[in-house]
């Protein structure tokens, strides 16, 4: 069987989509499946045509309408996987709705205010065109999957959306994490973009609460972004500079070592993050997570993680305090989380589910 996997990224780009693709390819090839990948951002249309014609089935990972139409013209079945929220209206506040209600909500939210400049008003038509493109692609696909149950549900489609989780590799020879493995004072770590929707300011406010209680700890912040200087200033204003270290961007291997040396990872997102890899990566090195109850975060983090309400610095501080007062329990939660992701987020499991869907859509090709 021949599977063509589509995406919209450059070859060396850091992306959860590419991580998913490069994780399942070895598993598919081990099952004697021929696999090719194509970037609709980087490759030309001639290559699109050649690769689509070659394939028995196409696995899409973006809402690329032109590519979808070419697949349909060549009579190819499409399995699409959604990695991001389809609607802007689900970005920060999410309530389950039927498709018609969701579209009305999206339409109202994207309407420009009367005092907006003309260029912003005109950009509304761009937003609507993009939404139409996403929905048209969805209508043409033959099978729908998403990287989390939350994302599938939030799409509000009248058809079912299967879940294929993004896989994470767990090293079988991981050393068992103990208090003796961790540097002191214990560390809490954030990894990601320094942007308002990531909620780093909530973490800094929680740190101030714990500092006032004379708790000993360190905050490690890894990443870069537009809010870097603002967060540095907030750290100074809160008078917690001695507790917080901004390390900027680091190589992935170094990031994992820092996460492994931490008592807990903090993911204080204030947006509906569909399936963040960083939480799985923390679990892969036996580090428990403290996450806001937003989007797919609780789903990916699993029951052994700690949770707090979005924007609630007091509740986040309570979770961090629990870890500081009970380090053995925090470490045990990290170990249980590693078992959770090893079972639920394996590459073999994702590849097997993808092939089961292929079997449903193109049974003759799979037999061949």
C-alpha positions as CSV (number, residue, x, y, z in Angstrom):
1,X,0.0,0.0,0.0
2,X,1.2,3.5,-0.8
3,X,0.4,6.4,1.6
4,X,1.1,10.0,0.8
5,X,1.4,12.3,3.8
6,X,0.8,16.0,3.2
7,X,1.8,18.9,5.5
8,X,2.4,22.7,5.2
9,X,5.9,23.1,6.7
10,X,9.5,23.5,5.6
11,X,11.7,20.4,6.0
12,X,13.7,21.6,9.1
13,X,10.9,23.6,10.7
14,X,10.2,22.8,14.4
15,X,6.5,21.7,14.4
16,X,4.3,19.3,16.2
17,X,2.9,18.3,12.8
18,X,6.3,17.2,11.6
19,X,7.0,15.4,14.9
20,X,3.8,13.4,14.4
21,X,4.7,12.6,10.8
22,X,8.3,11.6,11.4
23,X,7.2,9.4,14.3
24,X,4.7,7.3,12.4
25,X,6.7,6.9,9.2
26,X,9.1,4.2,10.6
27,X,6.1,2.4,12.1
28,X,4.3,2.3,8.8
29,X,7.5,1.2,6.9
30,X,8.0,-1.6,9.4
31,X,4.6,-2.9,8.3
32,X,5.7,-2.8,4.6
33,X,3.8,0.3,3.8
34,X,5.3,2.6,1.2
35,X,5.3,6.2,2.4
36,X,6.1,9.6,0.8
37,X,5.7,13.0,2.2
38,X,4.9,16.3,0.5
39,X,4.9,19.9,1.6
40,X,2.3,22.0,0.0
41,X,4.3,25.0,1.2
42,X,7.6,24.0,-0.3
43,X,7.0,21.6,-3.2
44,X,5.6,22.6,-6.6
45,X,2.3,21.6,-8.2
46,X,4.1,19.2,-10.6
47,X,5.3,17.3,-7.6
48,X,1.9,17.4,-6.1
49,X,0.4,15.8,-9.2
50,X,3.1,13.1,-9.4
51,X,2.9,12.1,-5.8
52,X,-0.9,12.1,-5.6
53,X,-1.1,9.9,-8.7
54,X,1.4,7.5,-7.1
55,X,-0.5,7.1,-3.9
56,X,-3.3,4.7,-2.9
57,X,-4.5,7.1,-0.2
58,X,-3.6,10.6,1.0
59,X,-3.2,11.6,4.6
60,X,-3.5,15.4,4.9
61,X,-2.4,17.4,7.9
62,X,-3.6,20.9,6.9
63,X,-6.6,22.5,5.3
64,X,-5.1,23.0,1.8
65,X,-8.1,23.3,-0.5
66,X,-6.1,23.3,-3.8
67,X,-4.3,20.1,-2.8
68,X,-7.6,18.6,-1.7
69,X,-9.3,19.4,-5.1
70,X,-6.4,17.8,-7.0
71,X,-6.7,14.6,-4.8
72,X,-10.4,14.5,-5.6
73,X,-9.8,15.1,-9.4
74,X,-7.4,12.0,-9.3
75,X,-10.0,10.0,-7.3
76,X,-7.9,9.6,-4.2
77,X,-9.4,9.0,-0.7
78,X,-8.4,11.6,1.9
79,X,-7.8,11.1,5.6
80,X,-7.4,14.5,7.2
81,X,-6.0,15.2,10.6
82,X,-6.7,18.5,12.4
83,X,-3.9,19.9,14.6
84,X,-5.3,23.3,15.3
85,X,-8.7,24.9,16.2
86,X,-10.8,25.6,13.2
87,X,-12.5,28.6,14.7
88,X,-11.2,31.9,16.2
89,X,-14.2,31.9,18.5
90,X,-12.9,28.8,20.3
91,X,-9.4,30.3,20.9
92,X,-10.0,31.4,24.5
93,X,-13.6,30.5,25.4
94,X,-15.1,27.2,24.4
95,X,-18.6,26.0,24.8
96,X,-20.0,22.9,22.9
97,X,-22.2,24.0,20.0
98,X,-23.8,22.6,16.9
99,X,-22.3,23.6,13.6
100,X,-24.9,26.2,12.7
101,X,-24.6,27.9,16.1
102,X,-20.8,27.7,15.9
103,X,-20.8,29.4,12.5
104,X,-23.1,32.2,13.8
105,X,-20.8,32.7,16.8
106,X,-17.7,32.8,14.5
107,X,-19.4,35.3,12.2
108,X,-20.3,37.6,15.1
109,X,-16.9,37.5,16.6
110,X,-15.1,38.3,13.3
111,X,-17.3,41.3,12.5
112,X,-15.1,44.5,12.8
113,X,-16.0,47.2,15.3
114,X,-17.3,50.5,13.9
115,X,-14.1,52.4,15.0
116,X,-11.7,49.9,13.3
117,X,-9.4,51.3,10.5
118,X,-10.4,50.4,7.0
119,X,-7.6,47.9,6.5
120,X,-8.8,46.0,9.6
121,X,-12.4,46.0,8.3
122,X,-11.2,44.6,5.0
123,X,-9.2,41.9,6.8
124,X,-12.5,40.5,8.0
125,X,-13.1,39.2,4.4
126,X,-9.7,37.5,4.6
127,X,-10.8,35.7,7.8
128,X,-14.1,34.6,6.2
129,X,-12.3,33.3,3.1
130,X,-9.9,31.3,5.3
131,X,-12.8,29.8,7.3
132,X,-14.6,28.9,4.0
133,X,-11.3,27.2,2.8
134,X,-11.1,25.2,6.0
135,X,-14.7,24.1,5.9
136,X,-14.6,23.3,2.1
137,X,-11.5,21.1,2.7
138,X,-13.4,19.3,5.5
139,X,-16.4,18.7,3.3
140,X,-14.2,17.1,0.6
141,X,-12.2,14.8,3.0
142,X,-13.3,11.1,3.3
143,X,-12.3,10.6,6.9
144,X,-11.7,13.0,9.8
145,X,-9.2,12.7,12.6
146,X,-7.8,15.1,15.2
147,X,-4.9,15.2,17.6
148,X,-7.2,15.3,20.7
149,X,-10.8,14.5,21.6
150,X,-11.2,18.2,22.5
151,X,-10.2,19.3,19.0
152,X,-12.5,16.9,17.3
153,X,-15.4,18.0,19.5
154,X,-14.7,21.7,19.1
155,X,-14.9,21.3,15.3
156,X,-18.7,20.9,15.7
157,X,-19.0,18.8,12.6
158,X,-22.2,16.8,11.9
159,X,-20.0,13.8,11.3
160,X,-17.7,11.9,13.7
161,X,-14.0,12.9,14.1
162,X,-11.7,10.1,15.2
163,X,-8.7,10.8,17.5
164,X,-5.2,9.9,16.6
165,X,-2.9,11.3,19.3
166,X,0.4,12.8,18.4
167,X,3.0,10.2,19.5
168,X,5.9,10.6,21.9
169,X,8.9,8.4,22.3
170,X,9.7,7.0,25.8
171,X,13.2,5.8,26.4
172,X,13.0,2.3,27.8
173,X,16.2,2.8,29.8
174,X,15.1,6.0,31.5
175,X,16.6,6.2,35.0
176,X,14.0,6.2,37.7
177,X,13.6,9.7,39.0
178,X,14.2,10.4,42.7
179,X,14.7,13.4,44.9
180,X,18.4,12.7,44.8
181,X,18.3,13.2,41.0
182,X,17.0,16.7,41.3
183,X,19.0,19.8,42.1
184,X,17.9,22.0,45.0
185,X,16.1,24.3,45.4
186,X,13.4,22.5,43.5
187,X,12.6,23.9,40.1
188,X,9.4,24.6,38.2
189,X,9.8,25.0,34.4
190,X,7.9,26.6,31.6
191,X,8.8,25.8,27.9
192,X,7.2,27.6,25.0
193,X,6.5,30.9,23.2
194,X,6.6,34.0,25.4
195,X,3.2,35.3,24.3
196,X,0.1,36.4,26.2
197,X,-1.9,33.3,25.3
198,X,0.7,31.1,27.0
199,X,0.0,32.7,30.4
200,X,3.5,33.0,31.8
201,X,2.5,36.1,33.7
202,X,0.1,33.9,35.7
203,X,3.1,31.7,36.7
204,X,5.1,34.8,37.8
205,X,2.2,36.0,40.0
206,X,2.0,32.5,41.5
207,X,5.7,32.6,42.2
208,X,5.3,35.9,44.1
209,X,2.6,34.2,46.3
210,X,5.0,31.4,47.2
211,X,7.9,33.8,47.7
212,X,5.8,35.7,50.3
213,X,5.4,32.3,52.1
214,X,9.2,32.0,52.3
215,X,9.2,28.9,50.1
216,X,12.4,27.9,48.5
217,X,12.2,27.2,44.7
218,X,13.3,28.4,41.3
219,X,11.4,29.2,38.1
220,X,13.0,28.3,34.8
221,X,11.6,29.9,31.7
222,X,12.7,28.5,28.3
223,X,11.6,30.1,25.1
224,X,11.4,33.4,23.3
225,X,8.7,35.7,21.9
226,X,7.2,39.1,21.7
227,X,6.4,39.2,25.5
228,X,10.0,38.6,26.6
229,X,10.8,42.2,27.8
230,X,7.3,42.6,29.3
231,X,7.7,39.4,31.4
232,X,11.2,40.5,32.5
233,X,9.7,43.8,33.6
234,X,6.9,42.0,35.4
235,X,9.5,39.8,37.2
236,X,11.2,43.0,38.4
237,X,7.9,44.6,39.4
238,X,6.9,41.6,41.4
239,X,10.4,41.5,43.0
240,X,11.0,37.9,42.2
241,X,14.1,38.3,40.0
242,X,16.1,36.0,42.4
243,X,13.6,33.2,41.8
244,X,13.2,33.4,38.0
245,X,15.7,32.5,35.3
246,X,15.0,33.3,31.6
247,X,17.1,31.0,29.5
248,X,15.8,31.9,26.0
249,X,15.8,29.3,23.3
250,X,17.7,26.1,23.9
251,X,18.4,22.9,21.8
252,X,15.8,20.2,22.3
253,X,18.1,17.8,24.1
254,X,19.1,20.5,26.6
255,X,15.5,21.4,27.1
256,X,14.6,17.9,28.0
257,X,17.5,17.7,30.5
258,X,16.2,20.9,32.2
259,X,12.6,19.5,32.3
260,X,14.0,16.2,33.7
261,X,15.7,18.2,36.5
262,X,12.5,20.0,37.4
263,X,10.0,19.1,40.1
264,X,7.1,20.0,37.7
265,X,6.4,21.5,34.3
266,X,3.9,24.4,34.3
267,X,1.6,25.0,31.4
268,X,-0.6,28.0,32.3
269,X,-2.2,28.5,28.9
270,X,-5.1,30.9,28.7
271,X,-6.0,29.7,25.1
272,X,-7.6,26.4,24.2
273,X,-4.4,24.5,23.3
274,X,-5.5,21.4,21.4
275,X,-2.7,19.0,22.2
276,X,0.6,20.5,23.4
277,X,3.7,18.4,22.9
278,X,5.6,19.9,25.8
279,X,3.3,18.2,28.4
280,X,3.9,14.8,26.8
281,X,7.7,15.5,26.7
282,X,7.6,16.3,30.4
283,X,5.9,13.0,31.0
284,X,8.4,11.2,28.8
285,X,11.2,12.2,31.3
286,X,9.0,11.4,34.4
287,X,8.2,15.0,35.2
288,X,4.7,15.8,36.4
289,X,2.7,18.7,34.9
290,X,0.6,21.5,36.4
291,X,-1.8,22.7,33.7
292,X,-4.7,25.0,33.3
293,X,-8.1,23.5,32.5
294,X,-8.0,24.7,28.9
295,X,-8.5,22.8,25.6
296,X,-6.7,19.5,25.3
297,X,-4.3,20.2,28.1
298,X,-6.0,18.0,30.8
299,X,-6.6,15.2,28.2
300,X,-2.9,15.1,27.2
301,X,-1.6,15.6,30.7
302,X,-3.6,12.7,32.2
303,X,-5.2,12.1,35.6
304,X,-1.8,12.1,37.4
305,X,-1.2,15.7,36.7
306,X,-2.3,18.7,38.7
307,X,-4.9,21.2,37.4
308,X,-6.0,24.8,38.0
309,X,-8.6,27.1,36.7
310,X,-7.5,29.4,33.9
311,X,-6.2,32.8,35.1
312,X,-6.2,31.7,38.8
313,X,-2.7,32.4,40.1
314,X,-3.8,31.5,43.7
315,X,-4.9,28.0,42.5
316,X,-1.7,27.6,40.5
317,X,0.3,28.5,43.6
318,X,-1.6,25.9,45.6
319,X,-0.6,23.2,43.1
320,X,3.1,24.4,43.2
321,X,2.9,24.5,47.0
322,X,1.7,20.9,47.1
323,X,4.6,19.8,45.0
324,X,7.1,21.6,47.2
325,X,5.6,20.2,50.4
326,X,5.3,16.7,48.9
327,X,8.2,16.2,46.5
328,X,8.0,12.4,46.6
329,X,4.4,12.5,45.6
330,X,5.2,14.9,42.7
331,X,7.9,12.6,41.5
332,X,5.5,9.6,41.7
333,X,3.0,11.5,39.7
334,X,5.7,12.1,37.0
335,X,6.4,8.4,36.9
336,X,2.7,7.5,36.6
337,X,2.5,10.1,33.8
338,X,5.3,8.5,31.9
339,X,3.5,5.2,32.0
340,X,0.3,7.0,30.8
341,X,2.0,8.5,27.7
342,X,3.9,5.3,26.9
343,X,0.6,3.5,26.6
344,X,-1.6,6.1,25.1
345,X,0.8,8.1,22.9
346,X,3.0,5.5,21.2
347,X,3.9,5.9,17.6
348,X,2.9,2.2,17.0
349,X,-0.6,2.9,18.3
350,X,-1.0,6.0,16.0
351,X,0.3,4.2,13.0
352,X,-1.9,1.1,13.7
353,X,-5.0,3.3,13.9
354,X,-4.1,5.1,10.7
355,X,-3.9,1.8,8.9
356,X,-7.2,0.7,10.3
357,X,-8.8,3.7,8.7
358,X,-7.0,3.0,5.5
359,X,-8.4,-0.5,5.5
360,X,-11.9,0.9,5.9
361,X,-11.4,3.3,2.9
362,X,-9.2,1.3,0.5
363,X,-9.3,-2.4,1.5
364,X,-8.0,-3.7,-1.9
365,X,-4.9,-1.4,-1.8
366,X,-4.0,-2.6,1.7
367,X,-4.3,-6.2,0.6
368,X,-1.9,-5.5,-2.3
